[in-house]
Amino acid sequence: ADLRNALALLNVLDAQPLARVVRDRLRAIGARSIARGPRRSTRRHPARLTEREVEVLAQLRDGRSNADIAERLVVSPKTVDHHVSAILRKLGVHDRAAAARRATKDGEPPAET
């Protein structure tokens, strides 16, 4: 449990070289389901948003509802709800309007229509 906690912290801190050492140690002791950390594309985004979350955020900025976003991205409204929750958490805001303002301020790319 301590190594897994350390790995989680290292992933948050983006200390990937040390995280790889801990992952290797976990594998050596037979651990399963080891977190691999954020993808490279996610690490590049300032707020650690995934590519899909960036797409959803652009749609939020344009004032679209979850149902409309779901239809445009060909996913379920529940999936969009999960993305919106993750976006709010990662941006440190409490509502869609604040996320949209943040996206506009930070210069997120416009949504494709």
C-alpha positions as CSV (number, residue, x, y, z in Angstrom):
1,A,0.0,0.0,0.0
2,D,2.9,2.4,0.8
3,L,4.4,1.9,-2.7
4,R,1.1,2.4,-4.4
5,N,0.6,5.7,-2.4
6,A,4.1,6.8,-3.3
7,L,3.3,6.0,-7.0
8,A,0.1,8.0,-6.9
9,L,2.0,11.0,-5.4
10,L,4.8,10.7,-7.9
11,N,2.3,10.7,-10.7
12,V,0.6,13.9,-9.3
13,L,4.0,15.5,-9.1
14,D,4.9,14.4,-12.6
15,A,8.1,12.7,-11.3
16,Q,8.0,10.1,-14.0
17,P,11.6,8.8,-13.8
18,L,11.1,8.0,-10.1
19,A,7.5,6.7,-10.8
20,R,9.0,4.2,-13.2
21,V,11.3,2.9,-10.5
22,V,8.4,2.4,-8.1
23,R,6.3,0.7,-10.9
24,D,9.2,-1.6,-11.6
25,R,9.5,-2.4,-7.8
26,L,5.7,-3.1,-7.6
27,R,6.0,-5.5,-10.6
28,A,9.0,-7.2,-9.0
29,I,7.0,-8.0,-5.8
30,G,4.1,-9.3,-7.9
31,A,1.7,-6.4,-7.7
32,R,-1.1,-6.3,-10.2
33,S,-3.1,-3.4,-11.7
34,I,-0.4,-0.8,-11.4
35,A,-1.3,2.8,-12.3
36,R,0.7,3.9,-15.3
37,G,0.3,7.6,-14.7
38,P,-1.0,10.3,-17.0
39,R,-0.5,10.1,-20.7
40,R,2.1,12.3,-22.3
41,S,-0.7,14.3,-24.0
42,T,-2.4,14.9,-20.6
43,R,0.9,15.9,-19.0
44,R,1.3,18.6,-21.7
45,H,-2.0,20.4,-20.9
46,P,-1.5,23.0,-18.1
47,A,-4.6,21.7,-16.2
48,R,-3.8,18.1,-17.0
49,L,-6.9,17.7,-19.1
50,T,-7.2,14.8,-21.4
51,E,-7.7,15.4,-25.1
52,R,-11.4,14.4,-24.7
53,E,-11.8,16.8,-21.7
54,V,-10.4,19.6,-23.9
55,E,-13.0,18.8,-26.5
56,V,-15.8,18.8,-23.9
57,L,-14.5,22.1,-22.4
58,A,-14.6,23.7,-25.8
59,Q,-18.2,22.7,-26.1
60,L,-19.0,24.0,-22.6
61,R,-17.4,27.3,-23.6
62,D,-19.9,27.4,-26.5
63,G,-22.8,27.0,-24.1
64,R,-23.8,23.5,-25.1
65,S,-25.8,21.2,-22.8
66,N,-24.5,17.7,-21.8
67,A,-27.1,16.1,-24.1
68,D,-25.9,18.3,-27.1
69,I,-22.3,17.6,-26.3
70,A,-23.0,13.9,-26.1
71,E,-24.7,13.9,-29.5
72,R,-21.8,15.8,-31.1
73,L,-19.1,13.6,-29.6
74,V,-21.1,10.4,-30.0
75,V,-21.0,9.4,-26.4
76,S,-23.6,9.0,-23.7
77,P,-24.8,12.0,-21.6
78,K,-23.5,10.2,-18.5
79,T,-20.0,10.0,-20.1
80,V,-20.2,13.8,-20.7
81,D,-21.2,14.3,-17.1
82,H,-18.1,12.4,-15.9
83,H,-15.9,14.5,-18.2
84,V,-17.5,17.7,-16.9
85,S,-17.0,16.7,-13.3
86,A,-13.3,15.9,-14.1
87,I,-12.9,19.3,-15.8
88,L,-14.4,21.2,-12.9
89,R,-12.1,19.4,-10.5
90,K,-9.0,19.8,-12.5
91,L,-9.7,23.5,-13.2
92,G,-10.6,24.1,-9.5
93,V,-14.0,25.7,-10.4
94,H,-17.5,24.9,-9.1
95,D,-19.7,25.3,-12.2
96,R,-19.8,25.1,-16.0
97,A,-19.8,28.9,-16.4
98,A,-16.6,29.2,-14.5
99,A,-15.0,26.5,-16.5
100,A,-16.1,28.2,-19.7
101,R,-14.7,31.5,-18.5
102,R,-11.4,29.8,-17.7
103,A,-11.3,28.2,-21.1
104,T,-11.8,31.5,-22.8
105,K,-9.2,33.2,-20.6
106,D,-6.7,30.4,-21.1
107,G,-7.3,30.4,-24.9
108,E,-8.6,26.9,-25.4
109,P,-9.2,26.2,-29.1
110,P,-12.8,26.9,-30.3
111,A,-15.1,24.0,-30.7
112,E,-15.7,22.6,-34.2
113,T,-19.2,23.0,-35.4
